[in-house]
Amino acid sequence: MTTRQIASTREEREECLLSLDGPLEVLTPCQITQIDQALAELGPFSEVRLIKSRGRLRFIQKVESEELVPTL
């Protein structure tokens, strides 16, 4: 299980480009890109958790599970 901090420097935020039809209320375009990247990196038995602290999204937690018995 790993946790990585959301991009917080100005340079990291400027690197994320995303086009939306309307305004975002909670997430930034950069955070959406990072969440999508985390989902793409994980295997079939996994999850991404978003951790909010002090009123804003602070961490992405990636959890991977491995199957013990193969399905028939």
Backbone bond lengths (Angstrom), bond angles and torsions (degrees), N, CA, C in turn:
res aa  C-N    CA-C-N  psi(-1)  N-CA   C-N-CA  omega(-1)  CA-C   N-CA-C  phi
1 M - - - 1.449 - - 1.522 108.26 -
2 T 1.306 116.17 130.91 1.452 120.10 -179.93 1.515 109.73 -127.42
3 T 1.306 115.83 155.59 1.452 121.78 176.17 1.520 107.50 -132.99
4 R 1.325 116.78 134.18 1.458 118.72 175.49 1.517 109.37 -128.22
5 Q 1.317 115.30 146.61 1.455 120.54 -177.15 1.523 110.12 -79.29
6 I 1.322 116.18 144.29 1.454 122.38 177.59 1.534 108.75 -66.37
7 A 1.325 116.90 145.87 1.463 121.24 179.62 1.520 109.94 -55.06
8 S 1.312 116.37 127.83 1.456 118.93 -175.88 1.517 112.71 -123.94
9 T 1.323 118.72 -15.46 1.451 119.09 179.88 1.518 110.24 -82.53
10 R 1.281 116.83 155.16 1.459 121.86 -178.74 1.526 111.34 -60.03
11 E 1.323 116.93 -41.22 1.456 121.07 -179.59 1.528 111.40 -62.10
12 E 1.348 117.09 -42.46 1.465 120.56 179.76 1.519 110.77 -65.42
13 R 1.307 118.00 -39.09 1.460 120.80 -179.80 1.521 111.32 -67.87
14 E 1.317 117.64 -37.08 1.452 121.10 -177.96 1.523 112.01 -69.46
15 E 1.333 117.90 -23.63 1.452 121.72 179.91 1.524 112.22 -71.56
16 C 1.312 118.09 -21.79 1.463 122.19 -176.27 1.519 110.16 -89.70
17 L 1.318 115.71 118.85 1.454 121.36 178.88 1.520 108.95 -118.93
18 L 1.335 116.59 131.33 1.448 121.40 -178.01 1.521 108.39 -152.05
19 S 1.318 117.20 135.81 1.457 121.76 179.78 1.527 108.83 -104.82
20 L 1.325 116.60 127.70 1.467 122.16 -178.57 1.523 110.26 -126.82
21 D 1.332 115.36 156.18 1.462 120.61 178.57 1.522 112.68 -79.37
22 G 1.334 117.60 -24.56 1.455 121.33 -178.47 1.513 111.15 -144.96
23 P 1.323 116.66 176.55 1.465 120.54 -178.66 1.536 111.96 -73.78
24 L 1.310 116.30 150.91 1.467 122.29 174.96 1.519 109.00 -91.97
25 E 1.326 116.30 145.42 1.460 120.25 179.88 1.517 112.61 -99.31
26 V 1.331 117.83 -31.78 1.460 120.93 -174.48 1.522 111.88 -120.58
27 L 1.323 116.71 -51.85 1.453 121.29 -174.83 1.524 112.31 -89.81
28 T 1.332 114.82 156.44 1.459 120.54 172.56 1.526 107.81 -98.29
29 P 1.319 118.50 159.69 1.464 120.13 176.14 1.532 112.02 -56.09
30 C 1.314 117.53 -37.75 1.461 121.21 178.79 1.527 110.84 -64.21
31 Q 1.312 117.78 -41.35 1.459 121.01 179.02 1.525 110.71 -64.83
32 I 1.315 117.52 -38.83 1.466 120.69 177.65 1.521 110.04 -61.86
33 T 1.320 116.25 -42.73 1.460 120.94 177.87 1.520 110.90 -62.23
34 Q 1.322 117.73 -42.65 1.462 121.62 179.64 1.528 111.86 -66.18
35 I 1.322 117.67 -38.25 1.466 121.58 177.56 1.522 109.57 -64.90
36 D 1.323 116.90 -43.75 1.461 121.03 178.49 1.526 110.61 -62.20
37 Q 1.309 117.01 -40.91 1.462 121.64 178.33 1.530 110.93 -62.67
38 A 1.317 116.73 -43.39 1.468 121.21 179.48 1.529 110.31 -62.44
39 L 1.331 117.38 -41.87 1.464 121.02 178.34 1.526 111.49 -64.64
40 A 1.310 117.18 -38.85 1.462 121.40 -179.28 1.526 112.18 -68.06
41 E 1.322 117.95 -29.44 1.464 122.74 -177.56 1.526 113.02 -76.98
42 L 1.327 117.89 -19.45 1.455 120.97 -172.61 1.523 112.63 -91.20
43 G 1.338 115.09 157.27 1.456 121.98 179.36 1.517 112.64 -82.36
44 P 1.345 116.58 -167.73 1.465 121.73 -173.32 1.538 114.61 -71.86
45 F 1.319 118.42 -24.27 1.465 121.25 179.89 1.519 108.76 -113.74
46 S 1.305 116.44 78.61 1.456 120.25 -174.62 1.515 110.81 -154.49
47 E 1.315 114.13 170.58 1.459 119.70 177.04 1.518 109.53 -150.83
48 V 1.324 114.51 157.52 1.460 121.95 175.60 1.520 106.85 -118.47
49 R 1.307 115.41 127.29 1.465 120.67 178.24 1.518 108.88 -111.06
50 L 1.314 115.82 137.38 1.458 121.34 177.07 1.517 107.93 -102.93
51 I 1.317 116.18 127.54 1.465 120.84 -175.92 1.528 108.98 -112.55
52 K 1.314 113.70 119.99 1.453 121.60 -178.95 1.528 108.86 -100.26
53 S 1.319 116.75 133.38 1.454 121.75 179.63 1.520 108.63 -142.34
54 R 1.306 115.79 134.49 1.468 121.60 179.88 1.529 112.61 56.40
55 G 1.324 115.09 37.27 1.456 120.12 174.20 1.514 116.56 84.10
56 R 1.324 117.84 4.17 1.471 118.51 178.78 1.519 110.61 -145.44
57 L 1.317 115.11 159.77 1.456 120.60 179.47 1.522 108.88 -67.12
58 R 1.339 116.57 124.82 1.460 120.52 -174.93 1.519 113.33 -116.22
59 F 1.334 118.21 -33.34 1.460 120.57 -174.36 1.520 111.55 -139.92
60 I 1.329 114.82 152.46 1.458 122.98 168.24 1.515 105.29 -113.08
61 Q 1.313 116.40 124.63 1.461 120.70 179.21 1.528 107.72 -111.72
62 K 1.338 115.83 124.38 1.461 121.30 179.75 1.521 108.94 -105.23
63 V 1.341 116.11 128.33 1.466 121.92 -179.71 1.525 107.81 -123.45
64 E 1.330 116.52 126.27 1.463 121.08 177.86 1.518 109.78 -118.73
65 S 1.328 115.80 139.62 1.455 122.22 177.22 1.517 108.26 -119.37
66 E 1.333 114.40 151.60 1.460 119.97 176.96 1.511 109.09 -118.55
67 E 1.311 115.67 137.67 1.457 122.02 179.75 1.520 110.23 -72.72
68 L 1.335 117.93 129.75 1.458 121.87 179.38 1.519 112.52 -82.56
69 V 1.329 116.19 -40.55 1.456 121.46 -178.89 1.517 108.33 -119.39
70 P 1.330 118.00 120.42 1.466 119.38 179.67 1.534 111.32 -61.31
71 T 1.317 115.78 144.75 1.462 120.03 177.50 1.525 109.12 -74.75
72 L 1.313 115.42 147.95 1.471 121.14 -178.15 1.502 111.46 -87.93
